[in-house]
Amino acid sequence: MNTGSDDQGEVAVTADDAKTGAKRSEQGLGSRAPEFVKARRALHLSWQVGVFVVGLAVVVAGVIMLPLPGPGWVVIFAGMAIWATEFVWAQLVLRWTKRKVTEAAQRALDPRVRRRNITLTAVGLVIVGTLVGTYLWKFGIVMPWKINDQ
């Protein structure tokens, strides 16, 4: 897609887009800082450092949540989204991730894949049920505490 940007940071519409009436859904790459911040080098650099530190804190919290209770991956992607407001590399990683997730969702909705997944889940549940039933038949249920009947 051949798009450019004008002086005010808005995305220009190509002739092909104008003919089809399509609107560009994705923003252009680059900083989304306010114009007064971009105009001053020191302020823009401070802004970028602040965005990086906040994004890093969110990503680290997500990594900590991976083995602990909490939505680890969601928080990591939220940190990446924070970085993507300012850094091109994070925008590219986020676009790649969105593309891969969309492809995986389409593959998962394929009828053959769904049938296979349902079959494997059913077989797994039967195996687990058989193992649990066999264990309970041999050993029964033993409570870890004593209850006295009165």
Buried (B, 14 or more C-beta within 10 A) or exposed (E): EEEEEEEEEEBEBBEEBEEEEEEEEEBBEEBEBEEEBBEEEEBBEEBBEEBBEBBEEBBEBBBEBEEEEEEBEEBBBBBBBBBBBBBEEBBEBBEEEEEEEEEEEEEEEEEEEEEEEEEEEEEEEEEEEEEEEEEEEEEEEEEEEEEEEE
